[in-house]
Amino acid sequence: LSPPGDSYGVLPRPCHALVLLNPQSGSGRALDDFQAVVQPMLAEADIATTVFVTERPHHAHEKVRDEDLSQWDTLVVMSGDGLLFEVVNGLMERPDWKEAMKKPLCILPGGSGNALAASINYYAGYDHVAKKKLLTNCTFILCKGLYTQMDLVSLSTASGKHFFSFLGFGWGFISDVDIDSEKYRWLGSARFTLGTLQCLAKLRVYQGRLSYLPVAAEQGSSPEPRDPRGPVTNGHIPQPAGTGAPGSLPPDSLLAPLGQPVPAHWTVVPEEEFVLVYAIYQSHLGTNLLMAPAARLHDGVIHLFYMKAGISRVTLLKLFLAMSRGTHLDLNCPHLCYVPVRAFRLEPRVAAGIMTVDGEALACEPVQG
């Protein structure tokens, strides 16, 4: 079911997997579920596991940043999306990041937000499922051992932070729901439903400037054609030849420095009052939110959504209910805009509201990716 030109690698057999597991994620069942559901399937598939149970935030980040990874054929993250964000950024901090990023990564849903797992389940052509069924499907994909490339987005902020993100960047309503509902973690994914209703009750407007480079408007800088015979990497960003020292990160070639105006061929959104801005690069924002049905793992596109101020609470609720089926764009709501882009910049007028990257909270400041 892959688009033509996508190449696949295959895990060796027998295979050794390092499983990074957060026992606190979601409703706290990840370790039990791993032992009951995952391990018997992996044993049959000849996949041996070393389980690393994280004890604190950034534990997995330090582990993959500092560890010799050569003894494992794949890194498996059994948690929510936050732990994979740690792993990706830990790998990108290594001096040998180019090699380290070729190590296949696998996500097994063990959190309350399992957006990447739901996206991969969708790309694989499986029915929409959640909880144990989603975990079984993702484990089955690991047992089959096929892996392919995944896009990463390079994000930088005005204060000098630099992240690599695999899922999405948000500001406004969706980010508020994500972070405000943390206190209901024990509810599992139901926490997002409760959070949505609470944030609807106190609907806020955010002021700022949004700019982007539409996919259609790249001037003479068309993306490199993808070589289907190229090396199969997982989340690896091809680096233009002759840039930087060995081991240096790829340059953000589409971006002007923050603080300078965006390039002339970018689009600046005329409105400056938003209910939400969300740049997503996978199909799902959560197990039950199919936000970007057109997205694929490796399409080189940031799917940018923004909602202008003035939308009623009833319409906003209707959009979120439709998003569970991926039909929100069919409602043709004039307040909701969607554009496929290669790069974007968001400059909040004041430091109001929470920003999130892959579901993790950030201070509110100018950011681009």
C-alpha positions in Angstrom: 0.0 0.0 0.0 3.0 2.3 -0.2 3.2 5.0 -2.8 5.4 4.0 -5.8 9.1 4.8 -5.2 9.0 4.1 -1.5 11.7 1.6 -0.7 11.6 -0.7 2.3 14.4 -2.3 4.4 13.9 -5.5 6.3 15.0 -6.2 9.8 17.5 -9.2 10.1 16.4 -12.5 11.8 17.2 -13.2 14.6 16.7 -9.5 15.5 17.7 -7.7 18.7 15.5 -4.8 19.7 16.1 -2.2 22.4 12.7 -1.4 23.9 12.4 2.0 25.6 9.4 1.9 27.8 7.8 4.5 30.0 5.8 2.7 32.8 4.0 6.0 33.7 2.7 6.7 30.2 -1.0 6.8 29.5 -3.0 5.1 32.2 0.2 3.4 33.5 -0.3 0.0 31.8 2.5 0.0 29.3 4.7 -2.6 31.1 1.8 -5.0 31.7 0.7 -4.6 28.1 4.2 -5.2 26.8 4.5 -8.4 28.7 1.0 -9.7 27.9 0.6 -8.6 24.3 3.9 -7.7 22.7 6.5 -10.1 24.1 4.7 -13.4 23.0 4.4 -12.0 19.4 8.0 -10.9 19.2 9.3 -14.2 20.6 7.4 -16.0 17.7 8.9 -13.6 15.2 12.5 -14.3 16.5 12.9 -10.8 17.9 14.9 -10.7 21.1 14.3 -7.7 23.4 16.3 -5.7 25.9 13.8 -3.6 27.9 15.0 -0.3 29.3 12.4 1.2 31.7 12.7 5.0 32.0 12.7 6.4 35.5 12.5 10.1 34.8 12.0 12.7 32.0 14.9 12.8 29.5 16.1 9.3 30.6 15.5 7.9 27.2 17.0 11.0 25.5 20.3 10.5 27.4 20.3 6.7 26.8 20.1 7.0 23.0 22.4 10.0 22.9 25.3 8.4 24.8 24.9 4.6 24.3 26.7 2.4 21.8 23.7 1.4 19.7 25.5 -1.1 17.5 24.3 -4.2 19.4 20.6 -3.5 18.5 19.0 -3.8 15.1 16.0 -1.6 16.0 14.9 0.9 18.7 11.3 0.3 19.9 9.5 3.0 21.8 6.6 1.6 23.9 4.9 4.8 25.2 3.1 7.9 24.0 4.5 10.3 21.4 6.5 12.2 24.0 9.1 9.4 24.5 9.7 9.1 20.7 10.3 12.9 20.6 13.0 12.3 23.3 14.5 9.4 21.3 14.6 11.3 18.0 16.2 14.4 19.6 18.7 12.3 21.6 19.8 10.6 18.3 20.1 13.9 16.5 22.4 15.2 19.3 25.0 12.5 18.6 28.1 13.4 16.7 27.3 10.3 14.5 23.7 11.3 14.0 23.7 10.5 10.3 24.5 6.9 11.1 22.4 6.7 14.2 19.3 8.0 12.3 19.6 5.0 10.0 18.6 2.7 12.9 15.0 1.7 12.4 12.6 3.2 14.9 9.4 1.5 15.9 6.5 3.0 17.9 4.2 0.7 20.0 1.3 2.7 21.5 1.5 2.8 25.3 0.5 6.4 26.0 -2.7 8.5 26.0 -1.6 10.3 22.9 -0.6 7.7 20.3 -0.8 9.8 17.1 2.2 8.3 15.3 1.0 4.7 16.0 -2.5 5.6 14.8 -1.0 7.2 11.6 1.1 4.1 10.8 -1.9 1.9 11.4 -3.8 4.1 8.8 -0.9 4.1 6.3 -0.7 0.3 6.5 -4.4 0.1 5.4 -5.7 -1.3 8.6 -9.2 -0.4 10.0 -9.3 2.4 12.6 -8.8 0.8 16.0 -7.6 1.9 19.4 -6.1 0.5 22.6 -5.2 -3.2 22.6 -6.1 -3.7 18.9 -3.9 -0.8 17.9 -1.1 -2.2 20.0 -1.5 -5.6 18.3 -1.5 -4.1 14.8 1.7 -2.1 15.5 3.4 -5.1 17.1 2.4 -7.1 14.0 4.1 -4.5 11.8 7.2 -4.8 13.9 7.1 -8.6 13.5 6.9 -8.3 9.7 10.1 -6.3 10.0 9.6 -3.8 7.1 10.7 -0.3 7.6 10.8 2.8 5.5 11.7 6.5 5.6 9.9 9.1 7.7 10.0 12.9 7.4 11.3 15.0 10.3 10.8 18.8 10.7 13.5 21.0 11.9 12.0 23.6 14.3 13.9 26.6 15.8 12.7 29.2 18.2 13.6 32.9 18.9 15.4 31.9 22.1 17.7 29.6 20.2 16.1 26.2 20.9 16.3 23.7 18.1 14.2 20.5 17.9 13.5 17.8 15.4 9.8 16.9 15.3 8.0 13.9 13.7 4.4 14.7 14.5 3.4 18.3 14.8 3.7 21.8 16.2 0.7 23.6 17.7 -0.5 26.8 19.3 -3.9 27.7 20.6 -6.9 25.5 21.2 -5.4 22.1 20.4 -2.2 22.7 22.4 -4.3 24.0 25.3 -6.4 20.8 25.3 -3.2 18.7 25.2 -1.6 20.4 28.1 -4.6 21.3 30.2 -5.8 17.7 30.1 -2.5 16.3 31.6 -4.2 16.2 35.0 -6.6 13.6 33.6 -3.9 11.2 32.4 -5.5 8.4 34.3 -8.5 8.5 31.9 -6.3 7.4 29.0 -7.4 9.0 25.6 -10.7 10.1 27.2 -8.7 12.9 28.8 -8.7 14.7 25.4 -12.5 14.7 25.2 -12.8 16.2 28.6 -10.1 18.7 27.9 -11.8 19.7 24.6 -15.1 20.5 26.4 -13.3 22.5 29.1 -11.3 24.5 26.6 -14.5 25.1 24.5 -16.1 26.7 27.6 -13.3 29.3 27.8 -12.5 29.7 24.1 -9.6 32.0 23.7 -8.2 34.0 20.8 -4.5 34.3 20.0 -2.8 37.2 18.2 0.1 36.7 16.0 1.5 36.6 12.4 1.5 33.3 10.4 3.6 32.9 7.3 4.4 29.9 5.1 6.0 28.6 1.9 3.2 26.8 0.0 4.2 23.6 -1.7 3.2 25.1 -5.0 5.3 28.3 -4.7 8.9 27.1 -4.4 10.9 29.2 -6.7 13.5 27.1 -8.4 14.1 25.2 -5.2 12.0 22.1 -6.0 12.8 19.3 -3.5 15.4 16.8 -4.4 13.8 14.0 -6.4 13.7 10.9 -4.2 16.0 8.2 -5.4 14.0 5.0 -4.8 17.4 3.1 -4.9 18.8 5.4 -2.2 19.7 4.0 1.3 16.6 3.2 3.4 16.9 5.3 6.5 14.3 6.0 9.1 13.7 9.7 9.8 17.0 10.7 8.1 17.2 14.1 6.5 19.2 14.0 3.3 22.0 16.7 3.6 22.9 18.8 0.6 26.5 18.0 -0.5 29.2 20.3 0.7 27.4 22.0 3.6 29.0 22.3 7.0 31.5 20.1 8.8 31.1 16.4 9.1 28.5 15.7 11.8 27.0 19.2 11.6 23.2 19.2 11.3 21.6 19.9 7.9 21.0 23.6 7.2 17.5 25.0 7.2 17.8 26.0 3.6 14.2 27.2 3.2 14.3 29.6 6.2 15.4 33.2 6.7 16.8 33.8 10.3 14.0 34.6 12.8 14.0 38.4 13.2 14.4 38.9 9.5 11.4 39.1 7.2 10.3 35.9 5.6 11.4 35.5 1.9 9.4 37.4 -0.7 7.8 34.3 -2.3 6.2 33.2 1.1 2.6 33.8 1.9 1.7 36.0 4.9 -1.8 35.3 6.3 -3.7 38.6 6.4 -5.6 37.7 9.6 -3.7 38.0 12.9 -6.3 36.5 15.3 -6.5 32.8 15.6 -8.2 30.1 17.7 -5.5 27.6 16.7 -2.6 27.0 14.5 -1.4 23.4 13.9 1.3 22.2 11.6 1.0 18.4 11.3 3.2 16.0 9.3 1.3 12.7 10.0 -2.3 11.8 9.4 -3.4 11.5 13.0 -3.3 14.0 15.8 -4.5 11.3 18.3 -6.0 7.9 18.1 -9.4 9.3 17.3 -8.4 12.5 15.4 -7.7 12.0 11.6 -6.5 15.6 11.0 -4.6 15.3 7.8 -6.0 12.3 5.7 -3.7 13.2 2.8 -0.5 12.9 4.9 2.0 10.1 4.4 5.1 9.2 6.3 7.5 10.5 3.7 5.7 13.1 1.6 8.0 16.1 2.3 5.0 18.1 3.3 3.9 20.0 6.4 0.1 20.0 6.6 -0.7 23.4 8.0 -4.1 24.1 9.6 -5.3 27.4 11.1 -8.6 28.5 12.5 -9.4 32.2 12.4 -11.2 34.0 15.3 -14.9 34.4 15.1 -15.8 30.7 14.9 -18.7 29.7 17.2 -18.3 27.1 19.8 -21.0 24.9 18.2 -19.1 25.0 14.8 -15.8 24.2 16.5 -17.3 21.2 18.3 -18.8 20.0 15.0 -15.4 20.2 13.4 -13.8 18.2 16.1 -16.5 15.5 15.9 -16.0 15.4 12.1 -12.2 15.1 12.6 -12.7 11.7 14.3 -13.7 10.5 10.7 -11.4 12.8 8.8 -14.3 14.7 7.2 -13.8 18.1 8.9 -12.6 19.7 5.6 -15.9 18.6 3.9 -17.8 21.0 6.1 -16.2 23.9 4.2 -16.0 26.0 7.3 -14.8 29.5 6.3 -12.9 29.8 9.6 -10.8 26.7 9.0 -8.0 26.9 6.5 -5.7 24.1 5.3 -2.6 24.5 3.1 0.2 22.0 2.3 3.5 23.8 2.9 7.3 23.2 3.0 8.0 25.6 5.8 6.2 28.0 8.1 6.8 30.8 10.7 4.6 31.8 13.6 5.3 35.1 15.5 2.9 35.5 18.5 2.2 39.2 19.3 2.5 38.5 23.0 3.7 35.5 24.9 0.2 34.1 25.5 -0.8 30.5 25.4 1.1 27.2 25.3 3.0 26.0 22.2 3.5 22.2 21.8 5.9 20.2 19.7 4.9 16.5 19.4 2.6 17.0 22.4 5.4 18.5 24.7 4.9 22.0 26.0 7.1 24.9 24.9 7.2 28.5 26.0 5.3 30.8 23.7 7.8 32.6 21.3 8.4 33.1 17.6 9.1 29.7 16.0 9.7 28.4 12.4 10.2 25.0 10.8 
